[in-house]
Amino acid sequence: MFYESTRGGLGSITSAEAIMRGIAPDGGLFVPETRVRLTPAQIEQLVNMSYQERAEAILKHYIDDYTEEEIKESINSAYSEKKFGCREIAPVYRLNDNISILELWHGPTCAFKDMALQILPHLLVKAVKKTGETGEMVILAATSGDTGKAALEGFRDVDGTRIIVFFPQDGVSEVQKLQMITQEGRNVNSIAVEGNFDDAQTGVKEIFTDRELSEEMEKNGFKFSSANSINWGRLVPQIVYYFSAYADLVGRGEIKLGDKVNFVVPTGNFGNILAAYYAMEMGLPVNRLICASNENNVLTDFINTGTYNRKRDFKKTLSPSMDILISSNLERLLYEVTGHNSKMVAGWMEKLSRTGEYTVDEDTKKKISKIFWADYSNDSETLKTIECIYNENNYVIDTHTAVGIDVYDKYVISTGDFTKTVIVSTASPFKFNHSVVRALFGEEEVKGKSEFELLDILSQKCGIPIPNGLQGLDRKEIRHNKVCRKSEMKDQVKSILSI
Ligand SMILES: *Cc1c(COP(=O)(O)O)cnc(C)c1O
């Protein structure tokens, strides 16, 4: 399998090179040049496999320049029962006859980002070796909260790598911030940026495409790569759990092989749901992909009207990991549905960066709305959904997952479609405990309490244990306390690398 840029500037590179580069030199994203198809028999074989075996069965098609040994080693280092606290890695919880919940937050940092960021460092280090690269890899990441910690944890003390994470100073929760500023490891840095996630993400993209800096880096033996979902190495591991969930439903007799299901995905940067799209293109029987947003509903509008318009106020919501107005991975979807038309895609992206909006042609719009259905949930609907699911099902969900369930309810009302549905649950309720406790037990219960007291309260009241990764966070030493402006991000990087 070879990869090419969505903007046409580079093609026919191996997966190792795509993973190492992160983003294409023309500012585009790497995508597979050809389509992978699994037969129904191959999907059936997944039913009796472990998560690790399923991962191998999917990944080997996309990263076929890695040896079987290299793939196995990466998978086994990433997805261990020890790290995920459960054998299934990505368990499917049956909420009722119609709805199952795909729990993607059992990893070390309690959000779905671990599914990709536990394996990415292994793929990247092997990529460096395979391509004969000699420099030290410098991983840059912008984070709306969850990627940062997951990337720091994934790359900590990995030889031949350094990692620098930028997070919006006031855009992350107390738990998320502490997770990042207390990070241990000899090769890790986290820096607060004055601004929102989009500022951090744009800043990182600018650093990546800065020719002069990249030459200077090379002279000093450094090479940039990305831990954001613009990196194909983050996307490809996410395809696995869609197949895994489907195989679990078949295995339990909830559906028959070949039956279609819906997936509901709480969406920000469009990475998670794009992996679902690739799974569908590979032959996974999918009826509809439901794109759930919060009040930063730029994707809802895009999918419903064909116009992407980021010129609107950025809202801070109770689902902060989805507070995003520029969904990078949409570019990959556009490339796929236009039949790999890099000219069109580059044109839209240029228009977006110049004017803040673009409109796709009627044909592209139709193709997208045939597959995707989109709506959004505001904060009060999100809180109500958390309460409702707990009262009716005795099951505790976080705010992002609640956005998904609320949007799914809207979908059912609007379409009358009762196809079996999998809701993708992207974070542990403990990670956003302030909102969860408030939703379940009222405003009084959270008043004047820190997120750390609330961990205990949530645990005691609901009878569920606090995840390992969140215990004792408030007693850890603060190791990173830098704050910078967006315009200073490049200098921060240079100063960390002493160049
Ligand atoms: C990152 C994140 C999302 C959004 O995922 P994308 O791939 O960016 O669309 C949703 N929920 C949580 C908890 C996240 O951390």
The ligand as an SDF file (V2000), in Angstrom:
LIG
                    3D

 15 15  0  0  0  0  0  0  0  0999 V2000
  -10.7160   13.7400   20.8150 C   0  0  0  0  0  0  0  0  0  0  0  0
  -12.0230   13.4560   21.4100 C   0  0  0  0  0  0  0  0  0  0  0  0
  -13.2050   13.4910   20.6480 C   0  0  0  0  0  0  0  0  0  0  0  0
  -13.2100   13.9060   19.1970 C   0  0  0  0  0  0  0  0  0  0  0  0
  -12.5880   12.9710   18.3600 O   0  0  0  0  0  0  0  0  0  0  0  0
  -12.1150   13.3900   16.8990 P   0  0  0  0  0  0  0  0  0  0  0  0
  -11.3760   12.2280   16.3630 O   0  0  0  0  0  0  0  0  0  0  0  0
  -11.2530   14.5940   17.0710 O   0  0  0  0  0  0  0  0  0  0  0  0
  -13.3550   13.7120   16.1200 O   0  0  0  0  0  0  0  0  0  0  0  0
  -14.3790   13.1520   21.2650 C   0  0  0  0  0  0  0  0  0  0  0  0
  -14.4180   12.8240   22.5850 N   0  0  0  0  0  0  0  0  0  0  0  0
  -13.3100   12.7820   23.3410 C   0  0  0  0  0  0  0  0  0  0  0  0
  -13.4280   12.4280   24.7620 C   0  0  0  0  0  0  0  0  0  0  0  0
  -12.0790   13.0870   22.7900 C   0  0  0  0  0  0  0  0  0  0  0  0
  -10.9740   13.0340   23.5460 O   0  0  0  0  0  0  0  0  0  0  0  0
  1  2  1  0
  2  3  1  0
  2 14  2  0
  3  4  1  0
  3 10  2  0
  4  5  1  0
  5  6  1  0
  6  7  2  0
  6  8  1  0
  6  9  1  0
 10 11  1  0
 11 12  2  0
 12 13  1  0
 12 14  1  0
 14 15  1  0
M  END
$$$$
